[in-house]
Amino acid sequence: MTRPNILLIVSDDHGHADRSALGTPGVHTPVLDRIAAEGATFTDAYVTAPICSPSRAAIMTGRYQQRWGGLWFDSADLGTAATVAERLRDAGYTTGYFGKVHYGDETVTDRGAPPNHGFDESFYGLAGQSMGRLHYLHHSDAATTAYGEAAEPMGVQPFWSGDQPAEFDGFTTDEIADRAIDFIRRRAADGPFFATVAFNAVHNFCWQLPEEELQARGLAGYEDWNPGASRYLDWYDGAISPNLPDGRAYYLAQLDLMDRAIGRLLDAVEAQDASSETIVVYLTDNGGSQCNYGDNGGLRGSKYTLWEGGIRVPFLVRWPGVAEPGSIVGDPVSALDLASTFVSAAGLPASPDDDGCDLRSLLSTARDASAHPAERELHWDCGWQWAVRRGGWKLLSVAGDDPIAAHVRAVEHTETGDGLILTDLAGDPGERDNLASRRPRLVAELQQAHRRWREEVGLPPDPPIRP
């Protein structure tokens, strides 16, 4: 059996509708469109949380992060579960991590640092030290000193190479790609590799573009926070939707430049004559961020919420010989499935601890939807909001008076909803028609299913219920 290389590309806050192949005006993503044309697009693909940290923990482990208490930013880490990198490395894969890290206590000695959860090589920025973001241009000690009090909220800090600081000043998206490309070039001939490339793009603050890109696109610059000029939250409100001048244009520029960097990654794979032996997966860590001008199309809601716009994400898989080129898969799938799929592709036995499924059968029979009845249950739980999807039905419960919900509405300008909302996603993917009062028996069934799931993952059995 030939064990394939695996290239996992994770972006940050990419809107569900923001691919040029989908016809969204102004979007330019020819490389992502190429991956879709050469592989499969999952239309109903989900992550396990509407925010970065817990979602990324589930991607890396293939387990619901709630099993170790991961509900929100303040409780998200990797737990002790074996990561997919550890499992593949133990099976003879060379492993590399390049880009944003955002789980754990964000120190190089924590399990959340890539050298401590299965990666042989790593070049990474600890985004938890900077409110979940990495600056797009500055990562030197000199820049950190110059920014002073603003360094942390602006994400100005050195990266790490293994457990050693790695300073640079340059465009972060390209630097991440360059380090990953170097890994691919050196390692492709040594046996199978597993490379995770986790871009900071397109997280805010997207105006942090190289000067030549601003000029080429006719965009004015925008100032990072200056503590002497304003309070941070006052400045922040002007730096997000709907108040940021050219906000959508900055976002689209970062998306375009990330797409180019992904193209260089694919070129590096092909230069090693490895394209026919490499699985390429692209997804983002949560739904598009409304405050950062992401476009989720007809989906309701955005990052921070359990509406479809917060958890349904772009999900593309190019797998030569398995994924039919240009195929569309409509079955509900989860980022949890990646670990199971990668381990299976490597010829390793499935683990009873995995919460995901091997995607190979869906990919290889993508055009035979009748072979895969879409009755899978998927669950989400952030404490103040929870949801369950079974088949086409989705039940969402939101404690709208919770302090976190109030913060999301006030600071991020994002609708959270309130109470129990039952929708039929097959006919209403925008979640506009609340059927809860008309289908009380189904509501009760889904509530009970979520109680059972909470017990299974170790949470208290009764979630907050809003009438």
Long-range contacts (C-beta under 8 A, 24 or more apart in sequence): 1-347, 2-277, 3-91, 3-92, 3-93, 3-192, 3-345, 3-346, 3-347, 4-192, 4-277, 4-278, 4-279, 4-319, 4-345, 4-346, 5-188, 5-192, 5-193, 5-194, 5-195, 5-269, 5-274, 5-277, 5-278, 5-279, 6-88, 6-93, 6-192, 6-193, 6-194, 6-195, 6-278, 6-279, 6-281, 6-342, 6-345, 6-346, 7-184, 7-195, 7-197, 7-265, 7-269, 7-278, 7-279, 7-280, 7-281, 8-194, 8-195, 8-196, 8-197, 8-281, 8-338, 8-342, 9-197, 9-199, 9-262, 9-265, 9-280, 9-281, 9-282, 9-283, 10-56, 10-59, 10-99, 10-196, 10-197, 10-198, 10-199, 10-283, 10-284, 10-285, 11-199, 11-201, 11-202, 11-258, 11-282, 11-283, 11-284, 11-285, 12-52, 12-100, 12-198, 12-199, 12-200, 12-201, 12-202, 12-203, 12-284, 12-285, 13-202, 13-203, 13-204, 13-284, 13-285, 13-286, 13-287, 13-288, 13-289, 13-292, 13-294, 13-303, 14-202, 14-255, 14-284, 14-288, 14-294, 14-313, 14-314, 15-287, 15-288, 15-289, 15-294, 15-295, 15-296, 15-297, 16-287, 16-288, 16-295, 16-296, 16-297, 16-299, 16-309, 16-312, 16-313, 16-314, 17-288, 17-295, 17-296, 17-297, 17-298, 17-299, 18-252, 18-255, 18-288, 18-294, 18-295, 18-314, 19-314, 22-297, 24-295, 24-297, 26-248, 26-249, 26-252, 27-252, 27-255, 27-295, 28-252, 28-255, 28-256, 28-259, 29-255, 29-256, 29-259, 30-259, 30-263, 31-259, 31-260, 31-262, 31-263, 31-266, 32-259, 32-262, 32-282, 32-314, 32-316, 34-263, 34-266, 35-262, 35-266, 35-280, 35-282, 35-316, 35-318, 36-316, 36-326, 37-325, 37-326, 38-318, 38-325, 38-326, 39-280, 39-316, 39-317, 39-318, 39-319, 39-323, 39-325, 39-327, 40-316, 40-317, 40-318, 40-319, 40-323, 40-324, 40-327, 40-328, 40-329, 40-363, 40-366, 41-315, 41-316, 41-327, 41-328, 41-329, 42-315, 42-316, 42-317, 42-329, 42-331, 42-333, 43-328, 43-329, 43-330, 44-312, 44-330, 44-331, 44-332, 44-333, 44-374, 44-425, 45-283, 45-312, 45-313, 45-314, 45-315, 45-332, 45-333, 45-334, 45-335, 46-311, 46-312, 46-313, 46-332, 46-333, 46-334, 46-335, 46-378, 46-389, 47-283, 47-284, 47-285, 47-286, 47-311, 47-313, 47-334, 47-335, 48-311, 48-334, 48-335, 48-336, 48-380, 49-76, 49-286, 49-311, 49-380, 49-382, 50-286, 50-287, 50-303, 50-304, 50-305, 50-306, 50-310, 50-311, 50-380, 50-382, 51-286, 51-303, 51-304, 51-382, 52-102, 52-127, 52-132, 52-285, 52-286, 53-77, 53-102, 53-103, 53-128, 53-132, 54-103, 55-285, 55-286, 55-335, 56-102, 56-103, 56-198, 56-285, 57-103, 58-335, 58-336, 58-355, 59-283, 59-285, 59-335, 59-338, 59-339, 60-84, 60-85, 60-103, 60-117, 60-339, 61-339, 62-336, 62-337, 62-338, 62-339, 62-340, 62-343, 62-354, 62-355, 62-356, 63-336, 63-339, 63-353, 63-354, 63-355, 64-336, 64-355, 64-379, 64-457, 66-381, 66-454, 66-457, 66-458, 66-459, 67-457, 67-458, 68-458, 69-458, 71-381, 71-382, 71-383, 72-382, 72-383, 72-404, 73-132, 76-103, 77-103, 77-104, 77-105, 77-110, 77-111, 77-112, 78-103, 78-104, 78-111, 78-112, 78-117, 80-111, 81-353, 82-351, 82-353, 83-117, 83-118, 83-339, 84-118, 84-194, 84-338, 84-339, 84-342, 84-343, 85-114, 85-117, 85-118, 85-119, 85-194, 85-196, 86-117, 86-118, 87-118, 87-339, 87-343, 87-348, 87-351, 88-118, 88-194, 88-342, 88-343, 88-346, 88-348, 89-118, 89-119, 89-120, 89-194, 91-346, 91-347, 91-348, 92-191, 92-192, 93-191, 93-192, 93-193, 93-194, 93-346, 94-120, 94-121, 94-187, 94-190, 94-191, 94-192, 94-193, 94-194, 95-119, 95-120, 95-121, 95-193, 95-194, 95-195, 96-120, 96-121, 96-122, 96-180, 96-183, 96-187, 96-193, 96-194, 96-195, 96-196, 97-121, 97-122, 97-123, 97-124, 97-195, 97-196, 97-198, 98-122, 98-123, 98-124, 98-176, 98-177, 98-179, 98-180, 98-183, 98-195, 98-196, 98-197, 98-198, 99-123, 99-124, 99-125, 99-176, 99-180, 99-196, 99-197, 99-198, 99-199, 99-200, 100-124, 100-125, 100-127, 100-134, 100-198, 100-199, 100-200, 101-125, 101-126, 101-127, 101-128, 101-198, 102-126, 102-127, 102-128, 102-132, 103-128, 104-128, 108-160, 108-163, 109-163, 113-160, 113-163, 115-162, 115-163, 119-196, 121-162, 121-183, 122-160, 122-161, 122-162, 123-159, 123-160, 123-161, 123-166, 123-176, 123-179, 124-159, 124-160, 124-198, 125-155, 125-157, 125-159, 125-160, 125-172, 125-200, 126-157, 126-160, 127-155, 127-200, 129-157, 130-154, 130-155, 130-156, 130-157, 131-155, 132-203, 133-200, 133-203, 133-204, 133-205, 134-172, 134-200, 134-203, 135-172, 135-208, 136-171, 136-172, 136-173, 136-200, 136-201, 136-205, 136-206, 136-208, 136-209, 136-254, 137-169, 137-170, 137-171, 137-172, 137-208, 137-210, 138-169, 139-166, 139-167, 139-168, 139-169, 139-172, 139-175, 140-167, 140-168, 140-169, 141-165, 141-167, 143-169, 147-224, 148-227, 149-227, 150-224, 150-225, 150-226, 150-227, 153-225, 153-232, 154-205, 154-224, 154-225, 155-200, 171-209, 171-210, 171-257, 172-200, 173-199, 173-200, 173-201, 173-254, 173-257, 173-258, 173-261, 174-257, 174-261, 176-200, 176-261, 177-261, 177-262, 177-264, 177-265, 180-265, 180-268, 181-264, 181-265, 181-268, 184-265, 184-268, 184-269, 184-272, 184-274, 185-268, 185-271, 185-272, 188-269, 188-272, 188-274, 189-272, 192-346, 194-342, 197-265, 199-258, 199-261, 201-254, 201-255, 201-257, 201-258, 202-251, 202-254, 202-255, 202-258, 202-292, 202-294, 203-289, 203-292, 204-239, 204-240, 204-289, 204-291, 204-292, 205-239, 206-247, 206-250, 206-251, 206-253, 206-254, 206-292, 206-293, 207-244, 207-246, 207-250, 209-250, 209-253, 209-254, 209-257, 213-253, 213-257, 217-249, 217-253, 219-246, 219-249, 219-250, 219-253, 220-245, 220-246, 222-246, 222-250, 233-411, 236-411, 237-411, 240-291, 240-292, 240-412, 240-413, 241-290, 241-291, 241-292, 241-293, 241-413, 242-413, 244-293, 247-292, 247-293, 248-293, 250-293, 251-292, 251-293, 251-294, 275-320, 276-320, 276-321, 277-320, 278-320, 279-317, 279-318, 279-319, 279-342, 279-345, 280-316, 280-317, 280-318, 280-319, 281-315, 281-316, 281-317, 281-318, 281-338, 282-314, 282-315, 282-316, 282-317, 283-313, 283-314, 283-315, 283-316, 283-335, 284-313, 284-314, 285-313, 286-310, 286-311, 286-313, 287-311, 287-312, 287-313, 289-412, 290-412, 290-413, 290-414, 291-412, 291-413, 291-414, 298-429, 298-430, 299-429, 299-430, 299-431, 300-415, 300-430, 300-431, 300-432, 301-414, 301-415, 301-417, 301-431, 302-414, 303-412, 303-414, 304-408, 304-412, 304-414, 304-416, 305-385, 305-398, 305-408, 305-414, 305-415, 305-416, 305-417, 306-380, 306-382, 306-385, 306-386, 306-387, 306-396, 306-398, 307-396, 307-415, 307-417, 307-431, 308-394, 308-425, 308-429, 308-430, 308-431, 311-380, 311-387, 317-359, 317-363, 319-363, 322-360, 322-363, 322-364, 323-363, 323-364, 323-366, 324-363, 324-364, 324-366, 324-367, 327-363, 327-366, 327-367, 328-366, 329-362, 329-363, 329-366, 330-369, 330-374, 331-362, 331-369, 331-372, 331-374, 331-376, 332-374, 332-376, 332-378, 332-389, 333-357, 333-359, 333-362, 334-378, 377-449, 377-453, 379-450, 379-453, 381-450, 381-454, 381-459, 381-463, 383-464, 384-464, 385-416, 386-450, 386-463, 386-464, 388-446, 388-449, 388-450, 388-453, 389-425, 390-446, 390-449, 392-424, 392-425, 392-426, 392-427, 393-422, 393-423, 393-424, 393-425, 393-442, 393-446, 394-422, 394-423, 394-425, 394-431, 395-420, 395-421, 395-422, 395-436, 395-442, 395-443, 395-446, 395-447, 395-450, 396-420, 396-421, 396-422, 396-423, 396-431, 397-421, 397-463, 397-464, 397-465, 397-466, 398-466, 399-464, 399-466, 400-466, 418-466, 419-466, 419-467, 420-465, 420-466, 420-467, 422-446
